[in-house]
Amino acid sequence: MAVPDPVPTPGIDPETYDRISRLVYAHTGVRLGPGKEYFVEGRLGGLLEELGCSGWAELPDRLAAARRRGADALIRAVVTHETRFFRDQVPFRALAERVVPDMAGAAREDGGRLRVWCAGCSTGQEPYSVVMAVWDRIRAEGLDVAVWATDISDRALDKARRARYEAQDVGRAVTPQGVERWFDRQHDGRLRVCASVRERVRFARLNVLRDPTPEGRFHVVLCRNVGIYFDRPARKHLYRVLGRVLGPGGYLLLGAAETLFPPVPWFKTCYFDRTLLFRRTPGAVP
């Protein structure tokens, strides 16, 4: 007997697309304009079955009813959490060779710790890499480091807190000597970031476009490959938020293909090994 073909899911009607677009923007900051139905169908199609929807019109209500679980499912579908240890390499050299020496005086005045914010930290490889990268230079300066790492995905943060990674993934970016120094081998073959690194990183859920940031000033902010998802007004708001939390002279590191656009007066551009860094301009008010 022939197996019947599956019944295709009806397309997204304009009202439903508008409701889904508003949910996407509220939870991720990604603004979907007209003509992006293909994006919704490609990225969110799996949520129909996951949430038990018979069609697209049910999806907004099911997402709202699922609350935190629904929000995290939406975030996972829309945002690509691609990351790895020491991604792009040069920014981590810049931290140790340029940023730490420049900000050591400010860190001493602020309690002897270099305060770093990793915004959009995904599954944790970036903040852990920050601690490893600056460790020796920080010690030489008589300082310590504290990293506040945030993301909008609960699932990504859960993995980041566990700090357990596949050995082959770690080995692609970390030398054998680094593996022995910074990781503990687990009985299942995976590698766990060592306690001395883990205890210097604190994870929290935060939507950088709408949630309040912590009190106090940071010396460094990494916000890599986050603004690429936002429209122009949202990016400008993002840069304003980042400018407000950075102390005078503090450094902002963006992704390898990112720059400040639209330009903002409270940052000036500098270079390290042909890589753009952005430094908080003293006196300028975001």
N, C-alpha and C positions, 0 to 999 in steps of 0.2 A: 504494500500500500504506500502510495506516495505521501511524503511528509509535506504538509502545507507550508508555504512561504510565510515567514513572520509578518505580522501586520505592522506596517511602518508607523512610526510616531508622527502624528500631525505636526506641521510646522508651527512656529511661534507667531501668534497674532500680535498686532501692534501694542495692545494694552498690556498683554503679558510680558512682552519684551521690555516695555517701559518699567514695569514693576521689578523685573529681574535686574535691569540696569541700575535702578535706584538701590536695590539691595547690594549689588556688587560694589557700587560706589561707597555706600555706607560702611561696608565691612573692610574694603581693601584700598579705597582711594582711587581705584581704576575707573575712569569715566568711559562708558561705552556710548559712542554716538550713533547716529543713524547708519544703517547698513552693516552693523556688526553682528547680525543674527548668526552668521556662520561661526563666529567666535564662541557665542553662547552654546550653539548646538555641538560644536567640537569639544569644548572644555567642560560643559555642564551636563552633557548627555548621560554620563554615568550616574549622575545624581538622581535621575528619574527612577531607576531601578533601586538604588540604594535607599531612597526615601519612600518607595512604594507608590510612585506617581503613575497614573494611567496616561498622562499627557502633560505638556508644558504648562497649561493653565493652573495645574495643581501645585507646581513647584514653589512659587512664592509663599503660599500658605504653609506648605510642609516645612520649608526652611525656617519660617518664623516659629512654627510649633516646636521644632526641634531645638530652638534656642541656641545654647552654646555649641552643641554638637552640629547643628545645622550651619551655624556661622563658620565653624572650623572646616566643615565639608566644603562650603562655598570657597573659603580661602584656599584650601588645597587645590581645588579645581582651577582657580583663576591664576594663582601666583605660582611661578616655578621656583621651588626651593633648591636650586642647584648651588652647591657649594663644595669646597674641599679644603684640606689643610694648606695653608700658605698660598692661597689662590693668587695668581699673577706675580708672586714672589717679591717684586720690587717694592710694593707698599710696606712690606714687613721689614725689609732692609731700611727703608726710609724711617720707619718708627725707631729702630735701634740707632741708626747713624745720624739722623737729623732731628727727629722730634724729641727724643729723650734728652739729648744735650741742650736743646733750645728751651725745653720746658722744665728742666731740673730745678731751677730757682723757684719757679711758681709752685712746683710740687712740694718743695721744702716748706714754703710758706703756708701750704694747705694741708699740713699734717704729715708730710713726709711720704705721701703716696701720689703716684701718677694716676689720675682718674680718667678712665676711658669708657666711652659709650659705644657699643656696637649695635646700631639700629638695623633691624632686619637680619638677625643673627642666624636664622634658619636652624639647622640641627647642631650648631655649636662649634663647628670646626674653626670659624673665624675668631671668636673670642679666645678660644684655647690657643690658637696660633699666635695671637697678640701677646699673651703671657710668655709663651716660649721664646718669641722673637726678641722681646725686650729684657728678658730675665738677667742676662749677664751685665748688660749696660746699666740697668736699674740698680743692681747690686753694687756695681762699681761707683755709682753716684751716692750710695748710702740710702737708697730709697726703696719703696715697695710699689706694687701696682695693684689697682682694684678696677675690675671691669664689670660694668653693668651691661648685660646683654638682653635685648628685647626682640620680640617677634609677635606677629599677630596670630600665629598658628599654635594651638595647644599641643597638637601632635608633634610638631617640630621641636617645641620646647621640652616635651617629655623625653625625646631622644637626646637632646642636648644635655639635659641634667643627668641622664644615665651615663653619658660620656663613653659609650662602648661603640667601637667601629670595626668594620671588617679589616683584617690585616692587609689585604691587597690594596684597599683604598688608601690606607695610611701610607703604605710603602711607596705609592706613586709620587708622593710629595715630601715625605720625610726620610732622611738618610737613615741607614741602619744604626748609626751612632745616636741619632735623634730618637729613634724608636726605643732603644735601650734606656735612654735618659728620661724620656717623658711619658712612657707608657708601661702599663703592667699587663702581662699576658694572662688571658683568661682561659679557663678550662675548655671552653668551646672554640678556642682558636682566635677569638676576637681580641682586640687590644683596647684597654681602658686608659684614659688619660689619668696620670698619676695624681695623687691627692694634693700635692703642693701646688699644682696648676689649678685643679678643680676648685680649691677653696678660695681662689682669688677671683672667681667669676660668679656673679649672681644673675640668675635668669628671671625675667618677668614678662608677662604678656602686656603688650602696649601697641596701640594704633597711633603712630607718630603724628597723624593728621588731626586727631581729635582728643586723645587722652593727655592728661597733664604729665609733664616731665618732672623728674625729681628736683628738690631744692639743691642749691649749691652749683658750682661751676665745674665743668669738665675741662681737662687739658687737651684731650683728643676725642674726636668723634669719627667713627667709621660708619658711613651710610652708603654702602657700595651696592649698586644695581637695585636700588629701591626707587629712586626718582624716575627711572625709565618707564615705570608703569603709569605715571601721573600725567595729567594734562598741565598746561602752563600755569594756571592759577594755583593748582595744588602744589606744583613744584616750588613756586615762589613762597607759598605758605610753609612748605617743608624747610626751605633755606632760612626763613625767618626763625622757625623753631630752633634749628640747629645753631644759628647765630646767637640766640638768647642764652643757650646753655653753655656755650664756650666762653671761657675767660679770655681776657685780652691777650692776643698773640697765639691763642690756641689753634690747633690744626684740625682741618676737615679733610678726610680722605674719601673720595668717591670711587666709583668703578672705573675700570681701565678705559672704557669708551665714553665716560661721562665728563661733562663740564658744567659749570654753573650757567644755566640758561633757563629763564632770562637772567642776565647779569645782575648782581646785587652789590651795593656799595660797602657792605660790612665785611666783605672778604676780599683779600688780594691774592693774586695767583703767584705761586713760586714753583720751582722745579727741583726734582731730584731724579737724576739719571733719566732724563727725558719724560718723567712722569709728573703729571700735574698734582700739586698740593694746594690747598686753599687755607690761608691764615686769617684769623679773625682780626679785623682792623680795630685798634684801640680807639675808643671814642665814638665810633659809628654806632648808631642805634637801629637795630632791626625793627 
